[in-house]
Amino acid sequence: MTVSQDSAQLLNFMLEEKRDGIFCVSPVLVVDETPVAITNGEFSGVYKKGSVAKLTFSGKFVSPTAASGSYTLYKWPSDCGWTSSQGTWTANVVVE
């Protein structure tokens, strides 16, 4: 995820989940590039792909350099077919 310089907006959120199918192992990659407001260190967003597929995510900064939260995927396309799942995520600052 990318945060604006003033820490007021989440500029993008990327989720990658490994999906195992009967004859398939595939990453499910979702990228939301719609800015989301960060209020009191918390944020949430919804991203739709087409008329059915949807990513819902929320999170909270637990420190100035780390955040965690949860997500739900509904009928998201992948190489293994449509997937629906939910889980938690964590993110830490990476300096390159």
DSSP file (Angstrom, degrees, kcal/mol; ACC not computed):
  #  RESIDUE AA STRUCTURE BP1 BP2  ACC     N-H-->O    O-->H-N    N-H-->O    O-->H-N    TCO  KAPPA ALPHA  PHI   PSI    X-CA   Y-CA   Z-CA
    1    1 A M              0   0    0      0, 0.0     2,-0.4     0, 0.0    12,-0.2   0.000 360.0 360.0 360.0 154.8    0.0    0.0    0.0
    2    2 A T  E     -A   12   0A   0     10,-1.8     9,-2.8     0, 0.0    10,-1.2  -0.981 360.0-159.3-125.0 133.9    1.0    3.6   -0.6
    3    3 A V  E     -A   10   0A   0     -2,-0.4     7,-0.2     7,-0.3     0, 0.0  -0.875  26.4-106.9-112.7 143.3    0.2    6.5    1.7
    4    4 A S    >   -     0   0    0      5,-2.7     3,-2.0    -2,-0.4    -1,-0.1  -0.226  34.6-107.9 -63.1 157.9    0.2   10.2    0.8
    5    5 A Q  T 3  S+     0   0    0      1,-0.3    -1,-0.1     2,-0.1    -2,-0.0   0.804 121.8  50.6 -60.1 -30.4    3.0   12.3    2.1
    6    6 A D  T 3  S-     0   0    0      3,-0.0    -1,-0.3     1,-0.0    -2,-0.1   0.395 108.9-125.5 -88.7   4.9    0.7   14.1    4.6
    7    7 A S  S <  S+     0   0    0     -3,-2.0    34,-0.2     2,-0.2    -2,-0.1   0.679  81.1 113.3  61.7  21.1   -0.6   10.6    5.8
    8    8 A A  S    S+     0   0    0      1,-0.2    30,-2.8    29,-0.1     2,-0.4   0.655  71.4  38.2 -94.8 -17.8   -4.2   11.7    5.1
    9    9 A Q  E     - B   0  37A   0     28,-0.3    -5,-2.7    -5,-0.0     2,-0.7  -0.986  65.2-135.7-139.0 144.4   -4.9    9.2    2.3
   10   10 A L  E     -AB   3  36A   0     26,-3.4    26,-2.2    -2,-0.4    -7,-0.3  -0.892  24.0-168.5 -89.9 115.6   -4.2    5.7    1.3
   11   11 A L  E     -     0   0A   0     -9,-2.8     2,-0.3    -2,-0.7    -8,-0.2   0.826  64.0  -3.9 -83.4 -32.6   -3.3    6.1   -2.4
   12   12 A N  E     -A    2   0A   0    -10,-1.2   -10,-1.8    -3,-0.1     2,-0.4  -0.988  54.9-157.5-155.4 159.8   -3.4    2.4   -3.3
   13   13 A F  E     -C   32   0B   0     19,-2.4    19,-2.8    -2,-0.3     2,-0.5  -0.985  10.4-168.7-140.4 123.4   -3.9   -1.0   -1.7
   14   14 A M  E     -C   31   0B   0     -2,-0.4     2,-0.5    17,-0.2    17,-0.2  -0.965   1.0-171.0-120.0 129.4   -2.6   -4.3   -3.3
   15   15 A L  E     -C   30   0B   0     15,-2.6    15,-2.6    -2,-0.5     2,-0.5  -0.973   2.1-174.7-118.7 128.8   -3.6   -7.7   -2.0
   16   16 A E  E     +C   29   0B   0     -2,-0.5     2,-0.4    13,-0.2    13,-0.2  -0.989   7.7 176.8-124.7 124.2   -1.9  -10.9   -3.2
   17   17 A E  E     -C   28   0B   0     11,-2.2    11,-3.4    -2,-0.5     2,-0.5  -0.986  28.1-128.2-128.3 132.7   -3.3  -14.2   -2.0
   18   18 A K  E     -C   27   0B   0     -2,-0.4     2,-0.5     9,-0.2    -2,-0.0  -0.697  26.3-163.4 -82.5 128.4   -2.1  -17.7   -3.1
   19   19 A R  E     -C   26   0B   0      7,-3.4     7,-2.9    -2,-0.5     2,-0.6  -0.956   5.3-158.3-117.5 125.0   -5.0  -19.8   -4.3
   20   20 A D  E     +C   25   0B   0     -2,-0.5     5,-0.2     5,-0.2     2,-0.2  -0.905  15.1 179.8-103.9 123.4   -4.8  -23.6   -4.6
   21   21 A G  E >   -C   24   0B   0      3,-4.1     3,-0.5    -2,-0.6    60,-0.1  -0.516  47.0 -89.2-108.5-178.3   -7.2  -25.3   -6.9
   22   22 A I  T 3  S+     0   0    0      1,-0.2    -1,-0.0    -2,-0.2    58,-0.0   0.922 125.3   6.9 -59.9 -45.8   -7.6  -29.0   -7.8
   23   23 A F  T 3  S+     0   0    0     57,-0.1     2,-0.3    -3,-0.0    -1,-0.2  -0.034 126.0  69.3-123.4  29.4   -5.1  -28.7  -10.7
   24   24 A C  E <   -C   21   0B   0     -3,-0.5    -3,-4.1    56,-0.1     2,-0.4  -0.999  47.8-167.6-154.7 140.6   -3.9  -25.2  -10.2
   25   25 A V  E     +C   20   0B   0     -2,-0.3    -5,-0.2    -5,-0.2    -7,-0.0  -0.987  33.2 158.1-127.2 122.3   -1.8  -23.0   -7.9
   26   26 A S  E     -C   19   0B   0     -7,-2.9    -7,-3.4    -2,-0.4     2,-0.3  -0.998  39.8-120.3-146.6 142.7   -2.3  -19.3   -8.7
   27   27 A P  E     -C   18   0B   0      0, 0.0     2,-0.6     0, 0.0    52,-0.4  -0.642  20.7-143.6 -78.6 143.5   -1.8  -15.9   -7.1
   28   28 A V  E     -C   17   0B   0    -11,-3.4   -11,-2.2    -2,-0.3     2,-0.5  -0.951  22.1-167.1-103.2 116.2   -4.9  -13.8   -6.8
   29   29 A L  E     +C   16   0B   0     -2,-0.6     2,-0.4   -13,-0.2   -13,-0.2  -0.923  10.6 177.4-114.7 125.3   -3.8  -10.2   -7.3
   30   30 A V  E     -C   15   0B   0    -15,-2.6   -15,-2.6    -2,-0.5     2,-0.5  -0.992   4.7-173.5-126.8 129.4   -6.0   -7.3   -6.6
   31   31 A V  E     -C   14   0B   0     -2,-0.4     2,-0.6   -17,-0.2   -17,-0.2  -0.984   3.8-171.2-126.6 123.1   -5.0   -3.6   -6.9
   32   32 A D  E     +C   13   0B   0    -19,-2.8   -19,-2.4    -2,-0.5    -2,-0.0  -0.962   7.9 175.2-110.9 120.3   -7.1   -0.7   -5.8
   33   33 A E        +     0   0    0     -2,-0.6   -21,-0.1   -21,-0.2    -1,-0.1   0.000  42.0 114.9-113.5  27.6   -5.8    2.7   -6.8
   34   34 A T  S    S-     0   0    0    -21,-0.1   -24,-0.1     1,-0.0    -2,-0.0  -0.877  73.8-113.0 -96.9 120.9   -8.7    4.8   -5.6
   35   35 A P        -     0   0    0      0, 0.0     2,-0.4     0, 0.0   -24,-0.2  -0.230  32.2-163.1 -56.9 139.3   -7.6    7.1   -2.8
   36   36 A V  E     -B   10   0A   0    -26,-2.2   -26,-3.4     9,-0.1     2,-0.1  -0.984  21.3-114.1-125.5 134.1   -9.2    6.3    0.6
   37   37 A A  E     -B    9   0A   0     -2,-0.4     2,-0.6   -28,-0.2     7,-0.4  -0.398  19.3-146.8 -68.4 141.0   -9.2    8.7    3.6
   38   38 A I        -     0   0    0    -30,-2.8     2,-0.5     5,-0.1     5,-0.2  -0.957  20.2-178.0-107.6 118.5   -7.2    7.8    6.7
   39   39 A T  B >   -D   42   0C   0      3,-2.7     3,-1.9    -2,-0.6   -31,-0.0  -0.975  68.8 -16.1-123.5 122.7   -8.9    9.1    9.8
   40   40 A N  T 3  S-     0   0    0     -2,-0.5    -1,-0.2     1,-0.3     3,-0.1   0.846 128.4 -55.1  52.8  36.7   -7.4    8.7   13.2
   41   41 A G  T 3  S+     0   0    0      1,-0.2    20,-2.8   -34,-0.2     2,-0.3   0.523 118.2 106.5  79.4   6.2   -5.1    6.1   11.7
   42   42 A E  E <   +DE  39  60C   0     -3,-1.9    -3,-2.7    18,-0.2     2,-0.3  -0.861  39.2 169.5-120.4 153.5   -7.9    3.9   10.3
   43   43 A F  E     - E   0  59C   0     16,-2.2    16,-2.5    -2,-0.3     2,-0.3  -0.981  10.0-173.7-154.0 160.7   -9.2    3.4    6.8
   44   44 A S  E     + E   0  58C   0     -7,-0.4     2,-0.3    -2,-0.3    14,-0.3  -0.974   9.4 175.5-156.4 151.1  -11.6    1.2    4.8
   45   45 A G  E     - E   0  57C   0     12,-2.7    12,-2.5    -2,-0.3     2,-0.4  -0.978  21.0-144.4-153.7 163.7  -12.4    0.7    1.2
   46   46 A V  E     - E   0  56C   0     -2,-0.3     2,-0.4    10,-0.2    10,-0.2  -1.000  14.9-172.2-133.3 131.9  -14.4   -1.2   -1.4
   47   47 A Y  E     - E   0  55C   0      8,-3.0     8,-3.1    -2,-0.4     2,-0.4  -0.994   6.0-161.9-127.5 127.6  -13.1   -2.0   -4.9
   48   48 A K  E     - E   0  54C   0     -2,-0.4     2,-0.5     6,-0.2     6,-0.2  -0.871   7.9-163.7-111.2 143.0  -15.3   -3.6   -7.6
   49   49 A K  E >>  - E   0  53C   0      4,-2.3     4,-0.9    -2,-0.4     3,-0.6  -0.963  68.5 -31.5-123.3 111.4  -14.1   -5.4  -10.7
   50   50 A G  T 34 S-     0   0    0     -2,-0.5     0, 0.0     1,-0.2     0, 0.0  -0.418 105.3 -50.3  73.6-156.6  -17.0   -5.8  -13.2
   51   51 A S  T 34 S+     0   0    0     -2,-0.1    -1,-0.2    -3,-0.1     3,-0.0   0.576 133.7  24.0 -93.0  -9.7  -20.5   -6.2  -11.9
   52   52 A V  T <4 S+     0   0    0     -3,-0.6    -2,-0.2    23,-0.1    24,-0.1   0.761  92.6  89.0-122.3 -50.0  -19.8   -9.0   -9.4
   53   53 A A  E  <  +E   49   0C   0     -4,-0.9    -4,-2.3    22,-0.1     2,-0.3  -0.271  52.9 175.7 -64.4 137.7  -16.2   -9.2   -8.1
   54   54 A K  E     -EF  48  74C   0     20,-1.8    20,-2.3    -6,-0.2     2,-0.5  -0.995  25.0-160.9-149.1 137.9  -15.5   -7.2   -5.0
   55   55 A L  E     -EF  47  73C   0     -8,-3.1    -8,-3.0    -2,-0.3     2,-0.4  -0.983  12.2-174.0-113.0 126.5  -12.7   -6.5   -2.6
   56   56 A T  E     +EF  46  72C   0     16,-2.4    16,-2.3    -2,-0.5     2,-0.3  -0.988  13.7 170.5-117.2 129.4  -13.6   -5.0    0.8
   57   57 A F  E     +EF  45  71C   0    -12,-2.5   -12,-2.7    -2,-0.4     2,-0.3  -0.975  13.9 178.6-140.1 153.7  -10.7   -4.1    3.1
   58   58 A S  E     +EF  44  70C   0     12,-2.2    12,-1.5    -2,-0.3     2,-0.3  -0.977  10.6 166.5-147.2 158.0  -10.1   -2.2    6.3
   59   59 A G  E     -EF  43  69C   0    -16,-2.5   -16,-2.2    -2,-0.3     2,-0.3  -0.986  22.0-144.7-164.7 171.8   -7.0   -1.4    8.4
   60   60 A K  E     -EF  42  68C   0      8,-2.5     8,-2.0    -2,-0.3     2,-0.5  -0.994  27.4-117.9-146.5 137.5   -5.4    0.5   11.2
   61   61 A F  E     - F   0  67C   0    -20,-2.8     6,-0.3    -2,-0.3    -2,-0.0  -0.679  23.4-174.5 -76.9 123.3   -1.9    1.8   11.6
   62   62 A V  E    S-     0   0C   0      4,-1.8     5,-0.2    -2,-0.5    -1,-0.2   0.562  74.7  -2.5 -95.0 -11.5   -0.4    0.1   14.7
   63   63 A S  E >  S- F   0  66C   0      3,-1.6     3,-0.9    -3,-0.1    -1,-0.2  -0.929  89.7 -87.2-160.3 173.8    2.7    2.3   14.5
   64   64 A P  T 3  S+     0   0    0      0, 0.0     3,-0.0     0, 0.0    -3,-0.0   0.718 128.8  33.6 -62.8 -17.6    4.0    5.0   12.1
   65   65 A T  T 3  S+     0   0    0      1,-0.1    28,-2.2    28,-0.1     2,-0.3   0.291 114.2  57.5-122.2  10.1    5.5    2.3   10.0
   66   66 A A  E <   +FG  63  92C   0     -3,-0.9    -4,-1.8    26,-0.2    -3,-1.6  -0.999  50.1 176.6-145.6 145.0    3.1   -0.7   10.3
   67   67 A A  E     -FG  61  91C   0     24,-2.5    24,-2.6    -2,-0.3     2,-0.3  -0.957   3.2-175.3-140.5 158.8   -0.5   -1.4    9.6
   68   68 A S  E     +FG  60  90C   0     -8,-2.0    -8,-2.5    -2,-0.3     2,-0.3  -0.970  17.1 131.5-149.1 163.2   -2.8   -4.4    9.8
   69   69 A G  E     -FG  59  89C   0     20,-2.1    20,-2.0    -2,-0.3     2,-0.3  -0.927  41.9 -82.4-179.0-157.2   -6.4   -5.2    9.0
   70   70 A S  E     -FG  58  88C   0    -12,-1.5   -12,-2.2    -2,-0.3     2,-0.3  -0.883  27.2-165.7-135.5 164.4   -8.8   -7.6    7.3
   71   71 A Y  E     -FG  57  87C   0     16,-2.4    16,-2.1    -2,-0.3     2,-0.4  -0.980   9.3-156.1-148.2 158.7  -10.2   -8.2    3.8
   72   72 A T  E     -FG  56  86C   0    -16,-2.3   -16,-2.4    -2,-0.3     2,-0.4  -0.989   7.9-162.9-136.3 129.2  -13.0  -10.1    2.0
   73   73 A L  E     -FG  55  85C   0     12,-3.3    12,-1.7    -2,-0.4     2,-0.5  -0.924   6.1-165.0-107.5 136.5  -12.8  -11.2   -1.6
   74   74 A Y  E     -F   54   0C   0    -20,-2.3   -20,-1.8    -2,-0.4    10,-0.2  -0.969  67.6 -27.3-126.9 117.8  -16.1  -12.1   -3.4
   75   75 A K  E    S+     0   0C   0     -2,-0.5     9,-0.2   -22,-0.2   -22,-0.1   0.893  81.6 174.3  48.1  52.4  -16.1  -14.0   -6.7
   76   76 A W  E     - G   0  83C   0      7,-3.3     7,-2.2   -23,-0.1    -1,-0.2  -0.739  30.2-119.0 -89.5 135.2  -12.7  -12.6   -7.7
   77   77 A P  E     + G   0  82C   0      0, 0.0     2,-0.3     0, 0.0     5,-0.2  -0.484  42.6 156.2 -76.0 142.4  -11.2  -14.1  -11.0
   78   78 A S  E >   - G   0  81C   0      3,-0.7     3,-1.9    -2,-0.2   -50,-0.1  -0.909  59.9 -90.9-148.1 175.8   -7.9  -16.0  -10.9
   79   79 A D  T 3  S+     0   0    0    -52,-0.4     3,-0.1    -2,-0.3   -51,-0.1   0.716 127.5  54.6 -64.5 -18.7   -6.2  -18.7  -12.9
   80   80 A C  T 3  S-     0   0    0      1,-0.4    -1,-0.3   -53,-0.1     2,-0.2   0.268 121.6-102.0 -96.5  10.3   -7.9  -21.2  -10.7
   81   81 A G  E <  S-G   78   0C   0     -3,-1.9    -3,-0.7   -60,-0.1    -1,-0.4  -0.580  70.2 -13.6 102.1-168.0  -11.4  -19.9  -11.3
   82   82 A W  E     -G   77   0C   0     -5,-0.2     2,-0.4    -2,-0.2    -7,-0.1  -0.456  66.4-165.0 -71.6 139.9  -13.6  -17.6   -9.2
   83   83 A T  E     -G   76   0C   0     -7,-2.2    -7,-3.3    -2,-0.1     2,-0.4  -0.978  16.8-175.3-131.2 143.2  -12.5  -17.2   -5.6
   84   84 A S  E     +     0   0C   0     -2,-0.4     2,-0.3    -9,-0.2   -10,-0.2  -0.999  27.5 137.8-130.8 132.7  -14.2  -15.9   -2.5
   85   85 A S  E     -G   73   0C   0    -12,-1.7   -12,-3.3    -2,-0.4     2,-0.3  -0.967  32.3-148.7-161.0 172.4  -12.2  -15.7    0.7
   86   86 A Q  E     +G   72   0C   0     -2,-0.3     2,-0.3   -14,-0.3   -14,-0.2  -0.981  29.4 129.4-148.0 157.3  -11.5  -13.6    3.8
   87   87 A G  E     -G   71   0C   0    -16,-2.1   -16,-2.4    -2,-0.3     2,-0.3  -0.964  46.7 -78.4-178.5-167.0   -8.5  -13.1    6.0
   88   88 A T  E     -G   70   0C   0     -2,-0.3     2,-0.3   -18,-0.3   -18,-0.3  -0.806  32.8-163.2-117.6 160.6   -6.1  -10.7    7.6
   89   89 A W  E     -G   69   0C   0    -20,-2.0   -20,-2.1    -2,-0.3     2,-0.3  -0.946   4.8-161.3-139.2 159.2   -3.2   -8.7    6.3
   90   90 A T  E     -G   68   0C   0     -2,-0.3     2,-0.3   -22,-0.2   -22,-0.2  -0.978   5.9-169.5-137.8 152.2   -0.2   -6.8    7.6
   91   91 A A  E     -G   67   0C   0    -24,-2.6   -24,-2.5    -2,-0.3     2,-0.3  -0.998   1.4-172.8-143.6 140.8    2.1   -4.2    6.0
   92   92 A N  E     -G   66   0C   0     -2,-0.3   -26,-0.2   -26,-0.2     2,-0.2  -0.947  36.9 -94.1-130.4 152.4    5.4   -2.7    7.0
   93   93 A V        -     0   0    0    -28,-2.2     2,-0.5    -2,-0.3   -28,-0.1  -0.440  37.0-160.6 -65.1 133.3    7.4    0.2    5.6
   94   94 A V        -     0   0    0     -2,-0.2     2,-0.6     2,-0.0    -1,-0.0  -0.982   2.1-156.5-117.8 124.8   10.1   -1.0    3.2
   95   95 A V              0   0    0     -2,-0.5    -2,-0.0     1,-0.1     0, 0.0  -0.893 360.0 360.0-102.3 122.3   12.9    1.3    2.4
   96   96 A E              0   0    0     -2,-0.6    -1,-0.1     0, 0.0    -2,-0.0   0.424 360.0 360.0-100.9 360.0   14.6    0.6   -0.9
